[in-house]
Amino acid sequence: MWDAAREKEVDRLEEQLSVFHRRSRRFLRTFASRVHPGIDAATYAVLLVIAQAGPLRLNELAEEFGLDKSTMSRHVSTLIRLGLVQRDPDPLDGRAFLLTPSPDGLHRLAAATDARRGEWRGRLDGWATSELAEFVTALTRLNTDLERRRPTQP
């Protein structure tokens, strides 16, 4: 039931997600420069997705981030130019390419990932394992619901 108290909690959720988005971008910026001084937080996020879910096509990346192909193409071009990502022909579609991290990209990403995990450990040191597990479970549920129930396009 959607009463005033529940509506207020949704408002609080939106506010906290907005704060989290700003702070996580700042957090990512720190680690982006550890991968390569030529990438920003957004391009670093693209590299992370390619490494975690690749190989991917450009259109799949654009869809994941909710960006148009030209914007995503700029991020990917930067990663290719810096030697962090490689573009290989898609064996299922001769017109398309698959994006994967290059060996150098994987090496640099691993070093940044180690540093990022250390930073998370320091920031979450005061959390009990059960609190962290509860939060991750709730966040996973939210992410699943957001993916399943995408807003309709205007």
N, C-alpha and C positions, 0 to 999 in steps of 0.2 A: 504494500500500500504506500502510495506517495503522499505522505503528509508533510507539513512544514519542516519538521525535524529532519526527515530524509532528504528533502530538497536542500536544506542547509548543508548537509554532509556532502552532497554532490557539488555544491559551490566550493566547499573546503577542498574537495578532491581536485577540482579544476585548478584552484589556486595553487595547491601544492604540486600538481603535475607541471604547472607553468614554472614554478621556482625550480623544480627538479630539472626541467629541460634546460634552463639557463645555466644552472650549476654544473650539469653533466657536460654541457658544451665547453665550459671553461676547463673542466677536468680533462676532457678529451684533447683540448688544445695543447695542454702540457705534454701529453704523450705523443701527439702528432709530430711535434718537433723532434722527439727522440727517434722517430722512424726516419724522418728526413726533414731538413729545415724548409723544404719547398712545398710542404703540404699543410693545409689548414685542418681544423677539426672535422669539417664536413667530408673532406677527401679522405681523411683517416678513417672515418666511420664507413665509407665506401670500401676501403681496403679491408677493414675488419669483416664486413659482410662477404666479400669475395673469398677471404681466407676461411671463413666459417661455413659458408654454404656453396662455394664454387665447385666446379666451374659454372659460371652463369653467363647468360646473354645480357647485352646492354638493356634490352627492354624489360627483362626480369629485375634488374637492379633498379631501373627507373620506377617500376611498379612498387617494389619494396619500400622505396623512399618517398613515393608519392610525388615524384618529379617528372618533368617532361624529358624526352630523350635528349634534347640539345643540352640541357643543364647537366644531365648525367654524363653525357659525352665529354663535357669539359672536365669533369672530375676524373673520368677514366683516362682521358688523353694525358692529363697531368701525371697520373700513376704510371702510364706506359712510358712517357717521356723520361721520367725519373728512374725507370728500370725496375719499378716495384711490382708491376703487373705485366703479364704477357697475354697476347691476343692470338688465339689459335683458331683455324677454321673449324666450324661445327660439322662433324661428320654426318649429321642428320639433315643439315640444311646448308648447302654450298654458299648461300648468300649471307649467312650469319657467322658470327665469331663467338667463341667461348673465352671468358676472362678467368684467368687463374693467377695467383700470386707467383712472381718469379722466385727463383731460389734466393736472390738477394732480398726481395721483399719479405719472404718467409723468415729469413735470418734477422732482419731488422725488426720485424713485427714480433718475433719471439722475445727479443731483448726488451722491447717496449711493454710487452705483455707481462713479463716478469716484474718490471718496475711498477706497472699498473696494479698488479695483484698485491704487491707489497704495500702500495698506497692504500688499497682497499682494506687490507688487514689492519693497518694502523687506524683507519677511520672507523672501522667496525669492531675494534678491540673491546669496547664496552658492551657489545651486544652478546647476549647468551646465544648459544647455537640454536636453541628452540625459537628464539625471537627472529633470528635470521631466517630459519627454515619457514616460519610462519609468513614472514614478509615475502620471501621468494615465491612461496605457494600462492599467495594472494596476487602478487604481481604477474605471475604466470597465468593465472585465471583471467586477470584483467586484459593482458595481451591477447589471450585466446579469444575472449569476447570481442575485443576491438577488431581483430582480424575477421571474425565470423560475421560481425554485424557492421560492416563498413557503411558509412553514410552514403546516401544516394547523391549522385552528382546533380548540380543545379541545371 
